Each structure stands twice: as structure tokens, then as C-alpha cells.
Amino acid sequence: MNEFLTLMKPELQITIIIFLLLFIKLSKGIKNDLLLLIIQNLLLLNFIAGFFFNAPGNLFDGMYQTNTLIAFQKSILNLGIYLISLLFTGWFRKTEHLPEFFILMLSALLGLDFLISSGNFLIFFLSLELATIPIAAMANFDLEKKISSEAAMKMILSSAFSSGILLFGISLIYGATGTINFEALPAQLDGSTLQILSFVFLITAFAFKLSIVPFHLWTADVYEGSPIAATSFLSVISKGAMAFVFISVLYRVFQPMHQVWYNMVMLLSIITMIIGNLFALRQQNIKRFLAFSSIAQVGFILVGITANSPEGISSVVYFILIYTVSNLTAFGVAAAISSQTGKEKIEDYKGLYQTNPLLSWVMALALFSLAGIPPTAGFFGKLFLLTAGASNANYGFILIAALNMIVSLYYYLRVIRSIFMDKNEQPIEKINIHPSTKFAFIICSAGIVLIGMLSWIYDYIQSLNP
Amino acid sequence: MNLTLLILVPLITAIALLLMRNKQQVKWLALTGATVQLVLAFVLLFTYRNEVASGNAEQFLFQQQYDWFPSWYISFHLGVDGISVAMILLTAFVVIAGVLVSWNIDRMPKEFYFLLILLSFGAYGFFLSLDLFILFFFLEIAVIPKYLLIGIWGSGKKEYAANKLALMLMGGSALVLVGLLGLYFSNPERTFDLVKLSHLDIPVYIQKICFPLLFVGFGVFTALFPFHTWVPDGHSSAPTAGSMFLAGISMKLGGYGCLRVAAYVIPEGAKEYADIIIVLSTIAILYGAFATMMQKDLKYMNAYSSVSHVGFVLFGIGMLTKTAITGAVIQMVSHGLMTALFFAVIGMIYERTHTREVNEMGGLLKVMPFITTVLFIVGLCSLGLPGLSGFVAEVTVFMGAWEHPDFFHRFATILACMSIVVTAVYILRAISRTAMGPIKESYSNLTDARWNEKLAAIILIAGIIAIGVAPFWLNNLISPGAEIIMQKFSVAP
């Protein structure tokens, strides 16, 4: 019993918060401001508690597994959720059903936590569904907007489709090997045609969730239509968790088929980077822009995944930590602007620097970090991904990735140019930023600068590797 | 001498600049920072010379090493040899002149000086680093300030120029990155450390892959033909101090990288591709010179002539003799000072006449004697008048090149020499049209240089003359470093 409490601590914490929110919902008359404050503090506690009493172990015959690295991955997700609760204060205060939104978001987080810890394809599938369906409801949260319902519909249809493919893949694996247990599977894998086929179905399901090209088509519409808090959850937290799971499934379960998946992941990585970048070049809406740029970022994560070494895992975890902070900052700035002025186009940002210099610098930091410019953390994140990927001595691949960084720099600079250089007769007025959002911007900016400079953070992640 | 100081001073200056409240504070703080840095650079020069004179024969002096990302075997490793000392001196000169020249900037002075100092921070770090990872880190730090400087304070097609510059330079650094990773995985120790790498036997096939990546990558920074196209646009659109930093410091990052990283660590690769380097740099020298002849805009003129002059740096490196490499480094220093001064003078003239077209000026000597005299000096330096630094540098390069007895090298040298004649043509023509002749009515009550402009010009001219009249001190500083680089080539494969 005691083991159950300590090992499953992250999930239990989230469950407790969900129940608390349900009770709060029952009692009427709490103002959104107060409620939000309670939620933010609960999530902060949740984040802090994630660092204590972490022990490796497994439950339910290895169906649920955890170790210090997994606990750290969950802490990254907790940090992301906490930042979301701070960054989008402007939108949350206006929302009518605030507790419901957080209940949905935390349920999805619960699913993602179980997903990271799963040691069996059964619980893997269950938690994936738990992580997906609430997101569709979150996407529909701008109730008066048609485009929001459209986003939810697209989300639910495409994820149902990918779940079907995943189930098919799992059943084929069971048919080919006779087991769906992660521990028992590697011994049964010999790279036969049927196993490769089932692996292709599995990787397709992952590609759907990670919006890897050519399975990315749902991404842009869903991102644009959803409320910005849901978009940022989807593109940062959900993607980060999926990347953790993808890397652990590839490295642990499909290690014997390393040669097979190396080529597949490499190919997917190349087309994801190229297509994501090319589409991001043309976007006018800042949310769609961030959506396509996040597709390209996933392409870079795949470069690190191809390393097939402990460095691969730690560089991916490190990158996702940085990506969480930087991308949430960018979304936060976009949300602060759109919740006050309703403007979401990149060209609306022209002349922003004249009216909102600090906000502009925060956005610039976030974009430079996403583009991988030193001294921001994104530089180190991307560099380590490429270094890990280069350990296979496949320099053509690394060169393609490095050249893609230039294309991505071009479109990030486009936003920078709008903000700093272009002149505008009527720039966006002075934005009033809620104190808690300001606090989040301070945390994020400090994180963007310091996570890279303080090398012990990377070494800590490296030391967590089992 | 604690080398970390040389990195910390610009960093602290840059951060402190952000806290300043008004233009006066910003200007004086930036000037103080630049002065302190210049003093430090001189202290470094003298302590280095003392150390060498007292018989310290180590290759890199004042080394400092701190662990940084130990799991990747990356360390914060600093150290200098004579070549880096020369480059640091150059940077300190150009930075202080750049700060002085932009004294009257009105638009967002705080941000302007912040970016200038940040750029110099990248350059100092680059010249000091002995670990290729931090070398790359500092190289990339220096890119974005240039982009913002051109894009915000520039003129003309500034957005286009800023974009082109940022993307081409980042493209160059992407190539550098892949080359560095190739070196990193080529050795069992997995190290980015320059000193360790230079003592390792890197397999020849890896050298042949990595050398072009690194050389072309750094070459983009230093206007290697055909990747020079960002130079004219970038330089001519940048604000005055921006052009000075671009041509005076930033292009030297590439030259230093080509020499220190590409040629020194990968000698077999350098031997393999030396002929191609010579061909490309000869083309750049001639093409740059002839393209300058056609320019009417003073800034474009200097930008194209920079392509030509920096071509001598790569030309010297491609020759792979000790004298030629020494000449290449002298040319880097000399061209850095000279071109910074040239851009400064053009900026001063433009500020007064509001034109950079040669044909619209005339007779400026009558109203601005100081500025036009400086223009004469810098022009003569550019065309290689003995007694000024340009002559020393070019002659050293040519002497080194002539050491090769074969037809190919001699022919290339003769072609490169011919560019000097072309230089004389365009420089003399430009100066005579600007300074001599009848003066326009509207220019007759223009004022001469202010104190800050005079000070900036005098500092740079002092450097030019110091090299031109007494080249031996610079030569003695550089040649031991060049000697060590050359030893790598004399060893049979």
C-alpha cells in the first residue's frame, strides 16, 4: 500500500486536485479570480511535490513503471501546466466554466502521466485515450465561436482514426509475438515482416499525435480554432509527453529492430522539418504560425531520437524542457495581445516595440530560443539534439537538419522584423498584463536564459538516465 | 592576466546599459566600457610580450579551463597566442572608435549601444576560446546583433540586407556546426578542445569531409567567393558603427576561424583544398577590385573593396607558408582598422552632405579639412602606400606567396598583385572627386569633425601608422603562432 502511494504519487496528486475542483464547482459563488488563484497555488504545490520521494519501481505486474527520469519528465509536464495557469490569466478570468476547463486539462495530464509510466500496451492505449478525449472538449471551449467546434470535431475524428490504427498495430504485435508487455517484447522481436508491419501501424499512431508529416494535417486547423490555452497544452505538454513515450518505446521495446526504425525515423524527421518549415513560411496567423513551427520542432526532436543512445534520451528531455518554456512564452505573449485587442495576425504586430518594449523583448527571447540562437537555451537544446544525432556519423542528415535551422530562422525573424523594424501608423496599444502573467513571463525569461547557461541542469538530466 | 576579464567587461557593460535611464548615461557608460576594454587589451599585449620574452614557450598562454557540460566533454577553455592577441587589440580599437562615432545617435540609443557591445562580446569570446563549442557559441552570438543593428538603424534596403546577412551567416555557421560535429566524433575521446584536437591524428577521409564544411562555413563570414553577396548589401545598409563592426570585426571572425580551426586542426584537408582556396580568393580579389571601380556610392565602394582586401587573407592562408600566413593575419588587423576608419569617414561625410554619391560631392577639403585629410590617409592605406599598414600586409602576403616556385602559385600571385593597380584607380578617383574641385553652394557652410569623431579617427590612424612604420612588433607577435600552424604542414602524412 505504501509503495502504491509513493510510486503513483504524481498521478494521485493530480487526481486529488481534480476532485477538489469538482467540489469547488459544487459550491456556488466563488469568483473566477479567487478560484484561479487557488488553482495556481495547487498546481505550484503539485509541481514542487513532484521533486520529493521519487523512487524507481513498478506496480501491477509491471503495467505501471516509474523511475527518477520518468518522475522528472512528469515534473516538466507539471511545470508546463503551472505556467499555462499563469500565462493565460487574461482568458481564464473571462471564461464562464473555469473549473471545468482545468478538470479537463488535468484529466488529460493524468492520461499523459500514465502514458509515460505505462509498461504494457494495454495501459498504454487506455491512457492515450484518457489523454486525448478531454483535449477535444478543451478545443471546443470557445463556445460562441464556430471555428472552435470545428477544431474539436477535427481533433476527435482524427484521433479516433489514429486510435483505431494504434489498436490494429497492437493486435498485430500480439499476434506476431504473443505478448504486449514491454519487458517481454524485446526478446520476441526478430524483425519479421509481420512485426515490421505492426511497427509501421504503431509509428503511424505516434506520428498522428506528434503531428509528424505526413500525418500533420489536422494540426493547423485545430490549433487555430481552439482557445489559446488549449492550443498551448496540445502543442507543448501533449507533444512533449508523446515524445517521451515515443523515445522510451523505441529504445526499450523496439531496440532489437533498431536498424528498421532508424531509417524510418530519419526519413520522417527530414520530411517533417522541411514541410513544417515550408508551411510556416507562409502563415499569417500567429497561432497557425506557431503550430507549423512546432511541427518543424518535432522534426528536430526526431533527430535526437535517432541517436539510439543515453545521450539521445537526455538531449530530448532537455530539449523538451526548453521547448516547453520557450513555446509557452510565445503563446503567452500572443494570448496577452489577442485577449485585449483580438489581433492575431503577424502583421498586426508591426511597431509593437514602440508601445510595448518589454513584451517585445520577451517575445524576441522566446522566438530566438525556438530558433536556436545563443545565448538562449534553445541554442543548447538544438545543438545537443544534433550532436546526439550525429553520433551515427550520418552527416548528410545532420547537414539537412542544420540547414533547416536557417529556414526556421527566416520565419522567426519575420515576426521579429514586424515587432522591431516595421513602422505602423496604429500600433497595438499598451497591453495591460495581469500580475500573475507578468510573474510567468519573468519565470519563463529567466528559464530561457538560464537553462542553457547553467550546465548542471543538463548534467542532472543525464545523471537520471537509468 | 586573467582572460575571463576580457569577456566579463563587455558582458557587464551590456547588462548595465540596459539599466541606464537616459542617453547621456548610456553614451558615457558605453565609452567607459570600451576604454576599459582597450586598456585591458594593451595590458594583455604587454603581459604577453613579457611572458614570451621571459622564455615561456607554451603555445597558448594564460589558459583557463572550467567545466561546462561535462557530460559532453565541453569546457570553458580560454587561452591566447600572438594571433589572438592581435585580433583582440584590433577589436578593442574598432569598438572604441565605433562607440565614439555613434555619439549623436538619436533613435533608441540604449538598444543601439547594447547591441554594439553585445556584438563585441561575441567577438572577444570568439578570439579567446580554445574549445570549439564555445567558439561556435560566441560566433553565433555575434550574428543577431548585426541583424537588428542593420534592420532597425540602417538605411536603404535595410530589411532585405539584414535578412540576407543573417541567413547567409547562419548558413555559414550551420556548415561550421556540421564540420565541428564531424571532428567531435572523429576522435575516441570526443572532445571539442582545440589543443587536444590539434594533437590527434584525425583520419584523412574525415579531414577531407570536414575541411570544406568548416572552411566554407567560416568563409561565408569573411566573404569567400561566391558567398560574398551579403557584404555589399549588409555594409551599405548598416548604420556607420554597424558597418565598422561588420567589416572591422565580424569579417575577421571568419578569417580567424579559417586559420585557427580549419587550417590548424585539419592540415591534410587544407593541403587537399589549398589550390581551390587560392583560385577562389584570387577571383574575389580581382572581382572585388573591378566591382569597386563601377560603384558610385562610397559605402558600396568600400564594401566591394573589402571583398577584395579580405580576399588577401584567404589568399595568404591558401598559400600555406609561414610568411603568407603571417601576412594574412597582418592583413586582417590592417584591413580591420582601415575599413573601420573608412566607414567612419563615410558616415561623417554622409551625416553632413546627406549623400554618399561620389558624383554629387566635390571640394569638401575646403570646408572639412580634418575629415578629408582622414579620407586621404585611409585611401592611401587602402591602395598600399608604404608607411601605412596596408602596404606591410600586402607585401608580406605576396612575399609568402612567392616562396612557391611553381607556375600556378606564381600566376595567381601576379594576378592578385594586379588588383593593387585597380585599387589605386578607384581610390584616387573617388578621393579626387570628393575632396577636390569646385564646391557646391549648399555644402559651403558645413562643419568639420566634432571632438568625438576626431578622437575616433585619431585612435584608428594611430593603429594604422603604428603597423605601417614599425611592422616588426606585430610581426614578432604573430609569427610564432604562424610557425606552430605551419609545423602541422611540414610533417609528412
Interface residues (C-beta under 8 A of the other chain):
Chain A: E311 S314 F368 I373 P374 P375 F379 F380 L383 F384 L386 T387 A390 S391 A393 Y395 I398 L399 A402 L403 M405 I406 L409 Y410 L413 I416 R417 F420 M421 D422 S455 Y458 D459 Q462
Chain B: D67 W68 F69 P70 S71 W72 I74 F137 F138 E140 I141 V143 I144 Y147 L148 G151 I152 K158 E159 A162 N163 A166 L167 M170 G171 A174 L175 L177 V178 L181 G182 Y184 F185 I209 L213
